Amino acid sequence: MTASPTPQTTSAPDQDGSSTPQPQPAAPSGGWSELLSRQHLATVLVLAGGVALYAMNLYFTAALMPSIVSDIGGARYYAWVATGFLMAAVIASMLVSRCLASTGAARAYVVGFLVFGAGAALNSLSPSMEVLILGRVVQGLGGGLLAGLGYAVIRGALPDRLWARAAGLISAMWGVGTLVGPALGGLFAQLGAWRWAYALLLVAAVLLAVLAYRVLPRHGGGGRGTSPIPLASLALLTLAAAAFGVSSAVPRGWATGASIAAGALLLAGFVRVERRGAATVLPTLAYQRGNALKWVYLTVAVLCAGVMAETFIPLFGQELGGLTPLAAGLLGAALSVGWVVAQLFSVGLATPAARSRAIRTGPVLLTAGLVAYGLLQASSASAALVAVWAVLLFVAGTGIGLAFPHLSVAAMRSSTDENEGSKAAAALNTTQLIAYAVCSALAGTLVSLGDDSMLDSARYMTLGIAVITALGLITAVRTTKDGAREGAREDAREDVRGGARDGL
């Protein structure tokens, strides 16, 4: 809990020359009350609203797709509606820091919201699936920008005492999106009004654009964002994500293996180009020996791998547990509920030791929850067993929520240079999107290994994802170990600078 600030007093002279203590404003608390105060509330609404629009839209469209296909056809392009959105978002997220530095926070957000809204308008008016996919690509460009800005603007728009809580609130929007998106999309689908669903997104985007222009800083970064765009890195990373995406669509066998191998090789090529390039997607700090930033990104990636298990949990709930679509959707949301609840607690951890423990504990809980859930899969599951599934998924989600806000702050504090810190924070979103794209495709491939057995598919997918999240046990330790070493070096440098000032 945050301690209540104690009012301070000073003495002011009275007319007779005596002094009377005068109350002074209380020191800022750095708690939820300050973050959600009138001074910061509008800014928080913009930052959280942008991420919420993006996160909700991932699940929003999935719930609408059966109605869309029934209306305008194009079933053979079903998967590309999601793929087009995600790939465009990946590309846009890589350009966040450059857009922010050249235009300023307010204009960058206005661009993001209006592009997102334009895509929603195009979706609402789509006469065919091909036009809908184009609208989703436009939406993805705006959404990727908004999701990245949510982290990158924290540093310049809020005082550092609020960074952890703001990062926790913003990353919680991903969990909120998984709760609200399917329900809202399902409601519009039930009403036969899928076009009006996208009209609602357009209205929300326009309102948030107006608010962003009014409350966020409008100055740019003095041209520091005009460095060359890393086209080679962008191309390799986009092709890698596409290759992993194809792996779940091609016939099972050598074609699947070839697609996954191609994706891995392209990712390796991306890292090689990044390490040697002058213009990079990720901050150069991520490739420096001894810097914790690369471990931060890898830990975020494995946590995001766990999130992708949610995609198929409703399917397993219906087929193995006999649940209704609504109940199955709520089962899938159990992981997100754990994420949100744990995050609200975790952001209050004040000491470095507590934050390090949270980062290290997160992958342990996530992996343990997924392994137990996978092993307990059974056909014709009883209500009691389904309840156990929900508890285990909740536990897995708490692992994500415990670690995530502190990883966000670790990225922001990876450099004392504000521009580099903002770039490091923006790259968190790029890392998330790439992890989602890769792990979603791998999850689809794992499900296909079960052939006609839904039970085998559930086990392959869940335990396969758990193997990926288990890597976080290593990356989390390296994150906290290298981060503590960097902090000690910075403290030593500050002591030297302080001694020099005292000497003067």
C-alpha positions as CSV (number, residue, x, y, z in Angstrom):
1,M,0.0,0.0,0.0
2,T,1.1,3.6,-0.6
3,A,1.6,5.5,2.6
4,S,-0.5,8.7,2.9
5,P,1.6,11.8,2.5
6,T,2.1,14.0,5.5
7,P,1.2,17.6,5.0
8,Q,4.3,19.9,5.4
9,T,4.2,23.4,7.0
10,T,6.3,26.5,6.7
11,S,6.3,29.8,8.7
12,A,4.9,33.0,7.1
13,P,5.2,36.4,8.7
14,D,2.1,38.0,10.2
15,Q,1.4,41.7,10.1
16,D,3.0,42.1,13.5
17,G,6.2,40.3,12.3
18,S,5.6,37.0,14.1
19,S,5.5,33.8,12.2
20,T,2.5,31.5,11.8
21,P,2.8,28.0,10.4
22,Q,1.2,27.7,6.9
23,P,0.1,24.4,5.5
24,Q,1.8,23.3,2.3
25,P,0.5,20.9,-0.4
26,A,1.0,17.3,0.4
27,A,3.8,15.5,-1.5
28,P,2.6,13.5,-4.5
29,S,1.7,9.9,-3.5
30,G,2.5,8.1,-6.7
31,G,-0.6,5.9,-6.1
32,W,-3.7,5.1,-8.0
33,S,-5.4,8.2,-6.6
34,E,-2.8,10.4,-8.2
35,L,-2.7,8.5,-11.5
36,L,-6.5,8.8,-11.8
37,S,-6.7,12.4,-10.5
38,R,-8.0,15.2,-12.6
39,Q,-4.5,16.2,-13.6
40,H,-3.6,12.9,-15.3
41,L,-7.0,11.2,-16.0
42,A,-7.4,12.4,-19.5
43,T,-3.9,11.4,-20.4
44,V,-4.4,7.9,-18.9
45,L,-7.7,7.6,-20.9
46,V,-5.9,8.2,-24.1
47,L,-3.0,5.8,-23.4
48,A,-5.2,3.0,-22.1
49,G,-7.9,3.7,-24.7
50,G,-5.5,3.2,-27.6
51,V,-4.3,-0.1,-26.3
52,A,-7.8,-1.2,-25.4
53,L,-9.1,-0.5,-28.9
54,Y,-6.3,-2.6,-30.4
55,A,-6.6,-5.5,-27.9
56,M,-10.4,-5.6,-28.0
57,N,-10.3,-5.6,-31.8
58,L,-8.3,-8.8,-31.9
59,Y,-11.2,-10.8,-30.4
60,F,-14.0,-8.5,-31.5
61,T,-13.7,-9.5,-35.2
62,A,-13.3,-13.2,-34.4
63,A,-16.8,-13.1,-32.9
64,L,-18.2,-11.3,-35.9
65,M,-16.6,-13.4,-38.6
66,P,-19.3,-16.1,-39.0
67,S,-21.9,-13.3,-39.5
68,I,-19.6,-11.5,-41.9
69,V,-19.0,-14.6,-44.1
70,S,-22.7,-15.3,-44.1
71,D,-23.4,-11.8,-45.4
72,I,-20.7,-11.1,-47.9
73,G,-19.1,-14.5,-48.5
74,G,-15.3,-15.1,-48.9
75,A,-15.0,-18.1,-46.5
76,R,-11.7,-19.1,-48.2
77,Y,-10.1,-15.8,-47.0
78,Y,-11.3,-16.3,-43.4
79,A,-7.7,-16.6,-41.9
80,W,-6.4,-13.6,-43.8
81,V,-8.8,-11.2,-42.0
82,A,-6.7,-11.8,-38.9
83,T,-3.4,-12.2,-40.7
84,G,-3.7,-8.9,-42.6
85,F,-4.5,-7.0,-39.4
86,L,-1.6,-8.5,-37.4
87,M,1.0,-8.1,-40.1
88,A,0.1,-4.5,-40.6
89,A,0.2,-3.9,-36.9
90,V,3.7,-5.4,-36.7
91,I,5.0,-3.1,-39.3
92,A,3.4,0.0,-37.8
93,S,4.7,-0.8,-34.3
94,M,8.2,-0.7,-35.6
95,L,7.8,2.9,-36.6
96,V,6.4,4.2,-33.3
97,S,9.5,5.8,-32.0
98,R,10.2,7.6,-35.3
99,C,6.7,8.9,-35.6
100,L,6.7,10.0,-32.0
101,A,10.0,11.8,-32.2
102,S,9.2,13.6,-35.5
103,T,5.6,14.7,-34.7
104,G,5.1,14.7,-31.0
105,A,2.8,12.6,-28.8
106,A,-0.4,14.4,-29.6
107,R,-0.1,14.3,-33.4
108,A,1.2,10.7,-33.4
109,Y,-1.9,9.6,-31.4
110,V,-4.2,11.6,-33.7
111,V,-2.7,9.8,-36.7
112,G,-3.1,6.4,-35.0
113,F,-6.7,6.9,-34.0
114,L,-7.8,8.4,-37.4
115,V,-6.1,5.6,-39.4
116,F,-7.6,3.0,-37.2
117,G,-11.0,4.7,-37.6
118,A,-10.6,4.9,-41.4
119,G,-10.0,1.1,-41.4
120,A,-13.1,0.6,-39.3
121,A,-15.2,2.7,-41.6
122,L,-14.0,0.7,-44.6
123,N,-14.9,-2.5,-42.8
124,S,-18.3,-1.2,-42.0
125,L,-19.0,-0.5,-45.7
126,S,-17.3,-3.6,-47.2
127,P,-19.2,-5.2,-50.1
128,S,-16.8,-8.1,-50.3
129,M,-14.2,-10.0,-48.2
130,E,-11.4,-8.5,-50.3
131,V,-12.4,-5.0,-49.3
132,L,-12.8,-6.2,-45.7
133,I,-9.3,-7.5,-45.6
134,L,-8.0,-4.2,-47.0
135,G,-9.9,-2.4,-44.2
136,R,-8.3,-4.7,-41.6
137,V,-4.9,-3.9,-43.0
138,V,-5.6,-0.2,-42.6
139,Q,-6.9,-0.8,-39.1
140,G,-3.8,-2.8,-38.3
141,L,-1.6,0.1,-39.3
142,G,-3.4,2.4,-36.9
143,G,-3.8,-0.2,-34.2
144,G,-0.1,-1.1,-34.2
145,L,0.8,2.5,-33.8
146,L,-1.6,3.0,-30.9
147,A,-0.5,-0.1,-29.1
148,G,3.2,1.0,-29.2
149,L,2.5,4.6,-28.3
150,G,0.7,3.4,-25.1
151,Y,4.1,2.4,-23.6
152,A,6.3,4.9,-25.3
153,V,4.4,8.0,-24.2
154,I,4.3,7.1,-20.5
155,R,7.8,8.4,-19.9
156,G,7.2,11.9,-21.4
157,A,3.5,12.3,-20.3
158,L,3.6,11.2,-16.7
159,P,6.1,11.6,-13.7
160,D,8.4,8.6,-13.1
161,R,6.6,7.8,-9.8
162,L,3.6,6.8,-11.8
163,W,5.3,4.8,-14.5
164,A,4.8,1.4,-12.9
165,R,1.1,1.9,-12.2
166,A,0.5,3.4,-15.7
167,A,2.4,0.5,-17.4
168,G,0.3,-1.9,-15.3
169,L,-2.9,-0.2,-16.3
170,I,-2.0,-0.1,-20.0
171,S,-0.8,-3.7,-20.2
172,A,-4.0,-4.7,-18.3
173,M,-5.9,-3.4,-21.3
174,W,-4.8,-6.5,-23.2
175,G,-6.6,-8.6,-20.6
176,V,-9.6,-6.4,-20.6
177,G,-9.7,-6.7,-24.4
178,T,-10.0,-10.5,-24.2
179,L,-13.0,-10.0,-21.8
180,V,-14.9,-7.2,-23.6
181,G,-14.1,-8.0,-27.2
182,P,-15.8,-11.4,-27.6
183,A,-18.8,-10.3,-25.6
184,L,-19.3,-7.1,-27.5
185,G,-18.7,-8.7,-30.9
186,G,-21.0,-11.6,-30.0
187,L,-23.7,-9.1,-29.1
188,F,-23.6,-7.3,-32.4
189,A,-23.5,-10.7,-34.2
190,Q,-26.5,-11.8,-32.3
191,L,-28.3,-8.6,-33.4
192,G,-27.3,-9.1,-37.0
193,A,-25.5,-5.7,-37.0
194,W,-21.9,-6.5,-37.7
195,R,-21.5,-3.3,-39.8
196,W,-22.7,-1.2,-36.8
197,A,-20.0,-2.8,-34.7
198,Y,-17.3,-1.2,-36.8
199,A,-19.2,2.1,-36.8
200,L,-18.9,2.0,-33.0
201,L,-15.2,1.6,-33.3
202,L,-15.0,4.6,-35.7
203,V,-16.8,6.8,-33.2
204,A,-14.6,5.7,-30.3
205,A,-11.5,6.4,-32.4
206,V,-12.6,9.9,-33.4
207,L,-13.4,10.9,-29.8
208,L,-10.1,9.6,-28.5
209,A,-8.3,11.5,-31.3
210,V,-9.8,14.7,-30.1
211,L,-8.9,14.1,-26.5
212,A,-5.3,13.1,-27.4
213,Y,-4.8,16.4,-29.3
214,R,-6.1,18.4,-26.4
215,V,-4.1,16.8,-23.5
216,L,-0.9,15.3,-24.8
217,P,2.4,17.1,-25.5
218,R,2.6,18.5,-29.1
219,H,6.4,19.0,-29.4
220,G,8.4,16.6,-31.5
221,G,11.9,15.2,-30.9
222,G,13.8,17.8,-32.9
223,G,14.2,15.5,-35.9
224,R,15.8,12.7,-34.0
225,G,13.2,10.4,-35.4
226,T,14.2,11.0,-39.0
227,S,16.9,8.2,-39.1
228,P,16.6,5.8,-42.0
229,I,13.9,3.2,-41.8
230,P,15.4,-0.3,-41.3
231,L,13.9,-1.8,-44.4
232,A,16.0,-4.9,-44.3
233,S,15.0,-5.7,-40.8
234,L,11.3,-4.9,-41.5
235,A,11.3,-7.2,-44.5
236,L,13.0,-10.1,-42.7
237,L,10.7,-9.9,-39.7
238,T,7.5,-9.6,-41.8
239,L,8.5,-12.6,-43.9
240,A,9.4,-14.6,-40.7
241,A,5.9,-13.9,-39.2
242,A,4.3,-14.8,-42.6
243,A,6.2,-18.1,-42.8
244,F,5.1,-19.1,-39.3
245,G,1.6,-18.2,-40.3
246,V,1.7,-20.4,-43.3
247,S,2.8,-23.3,-41.2
248,S,-0.6,-23.8,-39.7
249,A,-2.4,-23.6,-43.1
250,V,-0.3,-26.0,-45.3
251,P,-0.8,-29.7,-45.4
252,R,0.7,-31.4,-42.3
253,G,4.1,-33.0,-42.9
254,W,7.2,-31.7,-44.7
255,A,5.4,-28.5,-45.8
256,T,4.7,-27.6,-42.1
257,G,8.3,-28.3,-41.1
258,A,9.6,-26.3,-44.0
259,S,7.5,-23.3,-43.1
260,I,8.6,-23.4,-39.5
261,A,12.3,-23.8,-40.5
262,A,12.0,-20.9,-43.0
263,G,10.5,-18.7,-40.2
264,A,13.3,-19.6,-37.8
265,L,16.0,-18.9,-40.5
266,L,14.4,-15.5,-41.3
267,L,14.3,-14.6,-37.6
268,A,18.0,-15.5,-37.3
269,G,18.6,-13.3,-40.4
270,F,16.7,-10.5,-38.7
271,V,18.9,-10.7,-35.6
272,R,22.1,-10.8,-37.7
273,V,21.0,-7.7,-39.7
274,E,20.0,-5.8,-36.5
275,R,23.3,-6.5,-34.8
276,R,25.2,-5.0,-37.7
277,G,22.9,-2.4,-39.0
278,A,23.0,1.4,-38.4
279,A,19.2,1.6,-38.4
280,T,17.4,-1.0,-36.3
281,V,13.9,-2.0,-35.3
282,L,14.9,-2.7,-31.7
283,P,17.1,-0.3,-29.6
284,T,20.9,-0.9,-30.0
285,L,21.0,-1.5,-26.3
286,A,19.3,-4.8,-26.9
287,Y,22.4,-6.0,-28.7
288,Q,25.0,-4.8,-26.3
289,R,26.8,-7.4,-24.2
290,G,25.7,-7.3,-20.5
291,N,22.6,-5.1,-21.1
292,A,19.4,-6.6,-19.6
293,L,17.1,-5.2,-22.3
294,K,17.4,-8.3,-24.6
295,W,16.3,-10.5,-21.7
296,V,13.4,-8.2,-20.9
297,Y,12.2,-8.6,-24.5
298,L,12.7,-12.4,-24.5
299,T,10.7,-12.7,-21.2
300,V,7.9,-10.6,-22.6
301,A,7.9,-12.9,-25.6
302,V,7.5,-16.1,-23.7
303,L,4.8,-14.6,-21.5
304,C,2.9,-13.6,-24.7
305,A,3.2,-17.2,-25.9
306,G,1.1,-18.2,-22.9
307,V,-1.6,-15.7,-23.9
308,M,-2.0,-17.4,-27.3
309,A,-3.3,-20.5,-25.6
310,E,-6.5,-18.6,-25.1
311,T,-7.3,-18.8,-28.8
312,F,-8.3,-22.4,-28.6
313,I,-9.5,-22.8,-25.0
314,P,-13.1,-22.0,-25.9
315,L,-13.0,-24.7,-28.6
316,F,-11.7,-27.2,-26.1
317,G,-14.3,-26.2,-23.6
318,Q,-17.1,-26.8,-26.0
319,E,-15.8,-30.1,-27.4
320,L,-14.3,-31.7,-24.3
321,G,-16.4,-30.1,-21.5
322,G,-19.8,-29.8,-23.3
323,L,-20.0,-26.1,-22.5
324,T,-22.2,-23.6,-24.3
325,P,-20.4,-21.0,-26.4
326,L,-20.9,-18.3,-23.7
327,A,-19.6,-20.6,-20.9
328,A,-16.6,-21.7,-23.1
329,G,-15.8,-18.0,-23.8
330,L,-15.8,-17.3,-20.1
331,L,-13.5,-20.3,-19.5
332,G,-11.1,-18.8,-22.1
333,A,-11.2,-15.5,-20.3
334,A,-10.0,-17.1,-17.0
335,L,-6.4,-16.6,-18.0
336,S,-7.0,-12.9,-18.7
337,V,-8.8,-12.4,-15.4
338,G,-5.8,-13.8,-13.6
339,W,-3.6,-11.5,-15.6
340,V,-5.6,-8.3,-14.7
341,V,-6.1,-9.2,-11.0
342,A,-2.4,-10.0,-10.5
343,Q,-1.3,-6.9,-12.3
344,L,-3.3,-4.6,-10.1
345,F,-1.5,-6.1,-7.1
346,S,1.9,-6.3,-8.7
347,V,2.2,-2.7,-9.6
348,G,2.1,-1.8,-5.9
349,L,5.4,-3.7,-5.2
350,A,7.7,-0.9,-4.1
351,T,11.2,-2.5,-3.5
352,P,13.6,-3.7,-6.2
353,A,13.8,-7.1,-4.4
354,A,10.0,-7.5,-4.6
355,R,9.9,-6.5,-8.2
356,S,12.7,-9.0,-9.1
357,R,10.8,-11.8,-7.3
358,A,7.6,-10.9,-9.3
359,I,9.5,-11.1,-12.6
360,R,11.1,-14.5,-11.7
361,T,7.8,-16.0,-10.3
362,G,5.7,-15.0,-13.3
363,P,7.0,-17.6,-15.8
364,V,6.9,-20.3,-13.0
365,L,3.2,-19.8,-12.4
366,L,2.4,-19.5,-16.1
367,T,4.1,-22.7,-17.0
368,A,2.8,-24.6,-14.0
369,G,-0.7,-23.6,-14.8
370,L,-0.5,-24.5,-18.4
371,V,1.1,-27.9,-17.7
372,A,-1.5,-28.8,-15.1
373,Y,-4.3,-27.7,-17.4
374,G,-2.9,-29.7,-20.3
375,L,-2.4,-32.9,-18.3
376,L,-6.0,-32.7,-16.9
377,Q,-7.7,-32.5,-20.3
378,A,-10.3,-35.2,-20.7
379,S,-13.2,-36.1,-22.9
380,S,-16.7,-35.6,-21.5
381,A,-15.2,-33.6,-18.6
382,S,-17.4,-33.1,-15.5
383,A,-18.4,-29.7,-14.2
384,A,-16.0,-30.1,-11.3
385,L,-13.1,-30.8,-13.7
386,V,-14.1,-27.8,-15.8
387,A,-14.0,-25.7,-12.7
388,V,-10.4,-26.9,-12.0
389,W,-9.5,-25.9,-15.5
390,A,-10.7,-22.4,-14.8
391,V,-8.7,-22.2,-11.6
392,L,-5.5,-23.4,-13.3
393,L,-5.9,-21.0,-16.2
394,F,-6.4,-18.2,-13.6
395,V,-3.2,-19.2,-12.0
396,A,-1.4,-19.2,-15.3
397,G,-2.7,-15.7,-15.9
398,T,-1.5,-14.4,-12.6
399,G,2.0,-15.3,-13.7
400,I,1.7,-12.9,-16.6
401,G,0.2,-10.2,-14.5
402,L,2.9,-10.4,-11.8
403,A,5.8,-9.9,-14.1
404,F,4.5,-7.7,-17.0
405,P,4.4,-4.2,-15.4
406,H,7.9,-4.5,-14.0
407,L,9.3,-5.7,-17.4
408,S,7.7,-2.6,-19.0
409,V,9.4,-0.3,-16.5
410,A,12.7,-2.2,-16.8
411,A,12.6,-1.4,-20.6
412,M,11.8,2.3,-20.0
413,R,14.7,2.6,-17.5
414,S,17.2,0.7,-19.7
415,S,18.7,4.1,-20.7
416,T,19.1,7.5,-19.1
417,D,18.5,9.0,-22.5
418,E,14.8,9.8,-22.9
419,N,14.7,9.1,-26.6
420,E,16.4,5.7,-26.2
421,G,14.1,4.9,-23.2
422,S,11.0,5.7,-25.3
423,K,12.3,3.5,-28.1
424,A,12.9,0.7,-25.7
425,A,9.4,1.0,-24.4
426,A,7.8,1.2,-27.8
427,A,9.7,-2.0,-28.8
428,L,7.8,-3.9,-26.1
429,N,4.8,-3.7,-28.3
430,T,6.7,-4.9,-31.3
431,T,7.9,-7.8,-29.2
432,Q,4.4,-8.6,-28.2
433,L,3.0,-8.5,-31.7
434,I,5.8,-10.7,-33.1
435,A,5.3,-13.2,-30.2
436,Y,1.6,-13.3,-30.9
437,A,2.0,-13.8,-34.6
438,V,4.6,-16.6,-34.2
439,C,3.0,-18.4,-31.3
440,S,-0.5,-18.2,-32.7
441,A,0.7,-19.9,-35.8
442,L,2.6,-22.5,-33.8
443,A,-0.5,-23.1,-31.7
444,G,-2.5,-23.8,-34.8
445,T,0.1,-26.2,-36.0
446,L,0.1,-28.0,-32.6
447,V,-3.7,-28.3,-32.7
448,S,-3.5,-29.9,-36.2
449,L,-1.2,-32.6,-34.9
450,G,-4.2,-34.1,-33.0
451,D,-5.9,-35.0,-36.3
452,D,-9.5,-36.0,-35.5
453,S,-8.9,-36.3,-31.7
454,M,-9.8,-33.0,-29.9
455,L,-8.3,-34.4,-26.7
456,D,-4.9,-35.0,-28.4
457,S,-5.1,-31.5,-30.0
458,A,-5.7,-29.9,-26.6
459,R,-2.8,-31.7,-25.0
460,Y,-0.4,-31.0,-27.9
461,M,-1.2,-27.3,-28.0
462,T,-1.2,-26.6,-24.3
463,L,1.9,-28.6,-23.4
464,G,3.7,-27.3,-26.5
465,I,3.0,-23.7,-25.5
466,A,4.2,-24.6,-22.0
467,V,7.6,-25.7,-23.4
468,I,8.0,-22.2,-24.8
469,T,6.9,-20.4,-21.6
470,A,9.3,-22.6,-19.6
471,L,12.2,-20.7,-21.3
472,G,11.0,-17.7,-19.3
473,L,12.5,-19.4,-16.2
474,I,15.9,-18.7,-17.7
475,T,15.2,-15.3,-19.3
476,A,13.6,-13.9,-16.1
477,V,16.6,-14.7,-14.0
478,R,18.9,-13.1,-16.6
479,T,16.6,-10.0,-16.7
480,T,16.8,-9.4,-13.0
481,K,20.5,-10.3,-12.6
482,D,21.7,-8.1,-15.5
483,G,19.3,-5.4,-14.5
484,A,20.6,-5.3,-11.0
485,R,24.2,-5.1,-12.2
486,E,23.3,-2.2,-14.5
487,G,21.6,-0.4,-11.6
488,A,24.6,-0.8,-9.4
489,R,26.9,0.6,-12.1
490,E,24.6,3.6,-12.5
491,D,24.5,4.2,-8.8
492,A,28.3,4.1,-8.7
493,R,28.5,6.6,-11.6
494,E,26.0,8.9,-9.7
495,D,28.1,8.7,-6.6
496,V,31.2,9.7,-8.6
497,R,29.3,12.7,-10.1
498,G,28.0,13.6,-6.7
499,G,31.5,13.6,-5.3
500,A,32.7,15.8,-8.1
501,R,30.0,18.3,-7.4
502,D,30.8,18.3,-3.7
503,G,34.5,18.9,-4.5
504,L,33.6,21.9,-6.6
